[in-house]
């Protein structure tokens, strides 16, 4: 190799290698100090893209797991309240069974049982209205399929997950009727003698001299025992049942022959049975129970509405078009996955007394809120309604339990495994392998030290020319 002064190629070569070793040493220090082997796009463009996507997934997985845990807390809050409602229903059933034991109980005992039933129903209603997670109410229907009527005579009772959201016109084609026993003879004068009426097995004593209005008032003093109400319709005294439909009955018989100066019912039993309502929901006809109309098929399947009493006749429901009911699906939606639209939803139906036990076949009571255990027939029909309410509550608890176990908890367990594997994959791409990197660091450090020494020697090489000039 020629000796030159103007160009020290050996020095340039040494500088180049030293710069390269220095840069590699700096990168190695950065990797060791940060713990990452990819700190910027230049360190590995493809690796950075994959790693950042996996980081997004890792973050999403962590949040989805937390979401699932919060969802479990929501479900457990609802289930805990339902458990208490279930206990109250079991107590109510015991009271109804006690009242059905008519051979033992007197009027005071039945009234006491009914008072306790009313208190239990108030408590159930309070739990349904006040149970909430944060500020979100869970059991008042706002966390499930809800509905609202635009007509005062139509009351939304309940809907199920089978009910499609939308607006459904309601019309009554056959009015629901109470059982009505009318006196065959109008009472035109005060009672000529004392008289005893037997209404649904309960004796009602009428003193001589009572006017028609006073007879009606006396009969109504026993409404809590007979389950029937008296009124004057035109000029006729009539007694009608509390409930609507084919399960509602009323029987009235007197110990006095019918006459203008008697109650007018006579010594032959006057009996009647109510009529179940028939109507259309969304244009499809359905047979109801009492004054409750429930869609059993089609888009409105599961939608139940209660029709009000006619303003002109206390023994019949309204008739004709009765506005419409708008149904919305307000089911609770939980984001339980790390990506878009990875959700699960659960519907919690309304569980207040007016929504539970609705539309029980062959029963005089339209729902749990209307049960009356002051009569034997009422107590027995109340048992049927309470049993239906217990079934609804326990089925809802079962649905929530299945959702918690099979959807929320199983998904969370799967997400934890996915999080572990995704984190491991991202670590392989992004994290520094300290064993390998320390070896590389040592090598680059030696190269820098050696390069520095060689550069020093290379810079001294032109001085050899001086020996030739002596």
Secondary structure, 3 states (H helix, E strand, C coil): CCCCCCCCHHHHHHHHHHHHHHHHHHHHHHHHHHCECCCCHHHCHHHHHHHHHHHHHHHHHHHHHHHHHHHHHHHHHHHHHHHHHHHHHHHHHHHHHHHHCCCCCCHHHHHHHHHHHHHHHHHHHHHHHHCEECCEECCCCCCCEEEEECCCCEEEEECCCCCCCEEEEEEEEECCEEEEEECCCCCCCCCCCCEEEEECCEEEEECCCCCHHHHHHHHHCCHHHHCEEEEEECCEEEEEEEEECCCCEEEEEECCCCCCCCCCCCCCCEEEECECCEEEECCEEEECECCEEECCCCCCCCCEEEECECCCCCCEECCEEEEEEEEEECCEEEECCCCCCCEEEECCCCCCCCCCCCCCCCCCCCCHHHCCCCCHHHHHHHHHHHHHHHHHHHHHHHHHHHHHHHHHHHHHHHHHHHHHHHHHHHHHHHECCHHHHHHHHHHHHHHHHHHHHHHHHHHHHHHHHHHHCC
